[in-house]
Amino acid sequence: MEEKRQIAILGSTGSIGTQALEVIEEHSDLYEVYCLTANNRVELLAEQAHKFRPAAIVIANEARYDELRRLMSDMPDVKVYAGRQALDEIVEAGPINMVLTAMVGFAGLSPTIHAIRAGKAIALANKETLVVAGELILQLAQQYHTPILPVDSEHSAIFQSLVGEDENPIEKILLTASGGPFRTKSMEEIAHVTKADALKHPTWDMGAKITIDSASMMNKGFEVIEAKWLFGVDARQIQVLVHPQSIVHSAVQFHDGSVKAQLGVPDMRLPIQYAFSFPRRLPLSGERLDLFRHPLEFFEPDMEKFRCLAMAYEAIDRGGNMPCIVNAANEIVNRAFLEDRCGFLQMGDIIAETMQRATFDKAPDYDIYVNTDAEARRIATELLTQKIAN
């Protein structure tokens, strides 16, 4: 009988984490949850722990530790930890085969590095890890012989399109984007959109932070940076296509002009499961693609209207710690927009100004990334405060 793969899920209460648990439940003969972690949602974390009975759970926010302990008092066999250091330590546990990094934001970087150094296979759903420190992560993965399997639907599609093409050079990556809820709106209309408008994504059900990033297309900019590192291509070889139906999840064009794409209905369980099972394809319940019912349209992105995408390309061109600066500023303004403290177009203004003010370093190491993140957050917060005051 095949031994079950032990999986740690960083961010089990988010959109990716909950769907990963659905995959594990559907294939309980193959996978077992070793560890679950969350930032604040103790009730859902405890509920998941009662259902999946992991060896350990971690709540990153130490203030919620006592509450979590009370909720888990009837399950003494499940170890309960708290704090950022506990996240770094739990991913190193011997039984773990794979770590799904589904935390949102810069916070996912440190535990991912610890997991790589411990030789755990990485199912990567935390895009900020490669956005902030792509060069460092790829160096570590090579050094420790750690596979990184993409979970983002677009990067999984590229990865799937490249299977069997090891010796064939990539001419171009075609990275698809839904265009978000504001694809057809004018600049004048976008200037007045609300949080509720931005959270109405037309095709995907995602967490609030990623949904806002999708509306501004910063999410797609981050995915361009990810693709550069994951697939070893220049940013100029990555073309963003606005594809409202989200059926073609992305494609690869080879130097003979042939294009291979991965298609499917919008369902994040598929790329999650593929990362878990690669190179095998396991059965998966759910809707099947019917091309008779789904038209396929493609448009060029409007770089003026969606300046966040243009700024991501600029950050790639400058290199060094500039993507880290962009990510930190974006996390600040994204949260401010969700809390009604910042207008939609103001987000781009603050990110652009932070890019100008923050200290640029062409050859950063881990400590510089940490300092850059802190500095850029401080600058973006100050700019935000100034704009509110005015």
ABEGO torsion letter per residue (X at the ends): XBBBBBBBBBGAABAAAAAAAAAAAABAAABBBABBBBAABAAAAAAAAAAAGBABBBBABAAAAAAAAAAAAABAABBBBBEAAAAAAAAABAABABBBBABBEAAAAAAAAAAAAAGBBBBBABAAAAAAAAAAAAAAAAAAGBBBBBABAAAAAAAAAABGAAABBBABBBBBBAGEAAAABBAAAAAABBAAAAABBAABBBBAAAAAAAAAGAAAAAAAAAAAAAAGBBAAABBBBBBAAGABAEBBBBAAGBBBBBBEBBBAAAAAAAAAAOABBBBBBEBBBBAAABBBBBBBBBAAABAAAAAAAAAAAAEEAAAAAAAAAAAAAAAAAAAGABBAAAAAAAAAAAAAABBBBABBBAAAAAAAAAAAAAAAAAAAAAAAAX
